[in-house]
């Protein structure tokens, strides 16, 4: 009983020491309002930011909303495919990325991302061909595409060495819509 009384007195003392004057807060207790005059950030940009943050489910929603405004562009298809890849939905990812490369056959990032999906599925021969195409379209300018091609070639040249190993790979974004496979440490 005595301990309870001391706890109440202590809590009351601490509460009386704190200031409850709302004028002392910089903008009051409420968050700032929304600037309705400013143009909204595009859904594609939001989706890319969410992909960078590893929030693949939220990125799917952002790309889906962007598709409602802009239609199923190649960039949106690639974003949806990449988000599905991050969620481990390889079949859906492959379908979206194949549509993307069909609509924009000269876009190396879409080919690269398709190669990443094929690597994850274990389709090394096709992945190697896809990475070669991405590398050729990119004129060898992208380090991530070159590294992905190297990984695919190494795995396809020596498949016996890779069957017994359990290696985890991570999808890493290197630029706008460009991803790379990396070994997790």
C-alpha positions in Angstrom: 0.0 0.0 0.0 2.8 2.3 0.9 4.7 1.5 -2.3 1.6 2.2 -4.4 1.2 5.6 -2.6 4.8 6.5 -3.3 4.4 5.5 -7.0 1.3 7.8 -7.4 3.1 10.7 -5.7 6.2 10.2 -7.9 4.0 10.1 -11.1 2.2 13.2 -10.0 5.4 15.0 -9.3 6.9 14.1 -12.7 3.7 15.1 -14.5 3.6 18.5 -12.7 7.2 19.2 -13.9 6.4 18.8 -17.6 5.0 21.7 -19.5 1.7 21.3 -21.3 1.7 24.6 -23.0 1.0 24.0 -26.7 2.4 27.4 -27.6 5.9 26.1 -26.9 5.6 23.5 -29.7 6.9 24.7 -33.1 3.8 24.0 -35.1 1.5 22.8 -32.3 0.8 19.1 -31.7 -0.5 18.5 -35.2 1.5 17.4 -38.3 1.9 19.9 -41.2 -0.9 20.0 -43.8 -0.8 18.9 -47.3 0.3 21.3 -50.0 -2.5 20.9 -52.6 -0.8 23.3 -55.0 2.3 21.1 -55.5 2.2 18.3 -58.1 2.1 14.8 -56.8 5.1 12.5 -57.2 4.5 9.9 -60.0 3.5 6.4 -59.0 6.5 5.1 -60.9 8.9 7.1 -58.8 7.2 6.0 -55.6 7.4 2.4 -56.8 11.1 2.8 -57.5 11.7 4.3 -54.1 9.8 1.4 -52.4 11.8 -1.1 -54.4 15.0 0.5 -53.2 13.7 0.3 -49.6 12.9 -3.4 -50.1 9.1 -2.8 -49.7 8.0 -5.0 -52.5 4.4 -5.3 -51.6 4.0 -1.6 -51.3 5.8 -1.1 -54.6 3.3 -3.4 -56.3 0.5 -1.1 -55.1 2.4 2.0 -56.3 3.0 0.5 -59.8 -0.6 -0.7 -60.0 -1.9 2.8 -59.2 0.6 4.2 -61.8 -0.8 1.7 -64.3 -4.3 3.1 -63.7 -3.1 6.6 -64.6 -0.6 5.8 -67.4 -1.5 2.4 -68.7 0.8 -0.7 -68.7 4.0 1.0 -69.9 7.2 -0.9 -70.2 8.6 0.8 -67.1 5.5 -0.2 -65.1 5.7 -3.8 -66.4 9.4 -3.9 -65.4 8.6 -2.4 -61.9 5.8 -5.0 -61.4 8.0 -7.8 -62.5 10.8 -6.6 -60.2 8.5 -6.3 -57.2 7.1 -9.8 -57.8 10.7 -11.1 -58.0 11.5 -9.5 -54.6 8.4 -11.2 -53.2 9.6 -14.6 -54.6 6.7 -14.8 -57.1 8.9 -15.9 -60.0 6.1 -17.0 -62.4 4.4 -13.6 -62.2 7.7 -11.8 -62.4 8.7 -13.7 -65.5 5.4 -13.0 -67.2 5.6 -9.3 -66.6 9.2 -9.0 -67.6 8.7 -11.0 -70.8 5.9 -8.6 -71.7 8.2 -5.7 -71.0 11.0 -7.0 -73.3 8.4 -7.8 -75.9 7.2 -4.2 -75.9 10.6 -2.6 -75.6 13.1 -5.0 -77.1 15.9 -2.4 -77.0 15.7 -1.7 -73.2 18.7 -3.4 -71.5 17.4 -3.0 -68.0 14.2 -5.1 -68.7 16.4 -7.8 -70.3 18.7 -7.8 -67.3 15.8 -8.1 -64.8 14.4 -11.0 -66.9 17.8 -12.7 -66.7 17.7 -12.3 -62.9 14.4 -14.1 -62.8 15.6 -16.9 -65.0 18.7 -17.3 -62.8 16.5 -17.6 -59.7 14.4 -20.3 -61.5 17.6 -22.2 -62.4 17.3 -21.7 -66.1 20.9 -21.0 -66.6 21.2 -21.4 -70.4 18.3 -19.0 -71.2 19.5 -16.6 -68.4 23.0 -16.5 -70.0 21.5 -15.7 -73.4 19.3 -13.0 -71.9 22.2 -11.4 -70.0 24.3 -11.5 -73.3 21.5 -9.6 -75.1 21.2 -7.1 -72.2 25.0 -6.6 -72.3 25.0 -6.1 -76.0 22.1 -3.6 -75.9 23.9 -1.7 -73.2 27.2 -1.7 -75.1 29.0 -3.0 -72.0 28.3 0.3 -70.1 26.6 -1.2 -67.1 28.7 -2.9 -64.4 25.7 -4.7 -63.0 24.7 -6.3 -66.3 28.3 -7.4 -66.8 28.5 -8.9 -63.3 25.2 -10.7 -63.8 26.5 -12.1 -67.1 29.7 -13.3 -65.4 27.7 -15.1 -62.7 25.5 -16.8 -65.3 28.5 -17.8 -67.4 30.3 -19.2 -64.3 27.3 -21.2 -63.2 26.6 -22.5 -66.7 30.2 -23.5 -67.4 30.6 -25.5 -64.3 27.1 -26.7 -63.1 28.6 -29.7 -61.2 30.4 -27.3 -58.9 27.1 -25.4 -58.1 24.7 -28.2 -57.4 25.8 -29.0 -53.9 26.0 -25.4 -52.7 23.2 -23.5 -51.1 23.9 -19.8 -52.0 21.6 -17.0 -51.2 21.4 -14.2 -53.7 20.0 -10.8 -53.2 18.5 -8.5 -55.8 20.2 -5.1 -55.7 19.0 -2.0 -57.6 21.8 -0.2 -59.3 19.9 2.5 -61.1 16.5 3.4 -62.5 14.9 0.0 -63.2 18.3 -1.8 -63.2 19.0 -4.6 -60.8 21.9 -6.9 -60.0 22.2 -10.3 -58.3 24.5 -10.2 -55.3 25.5 -13.0 -52.9 24.3 -12.3 -49.4 27.2 -12.1 -46.9 
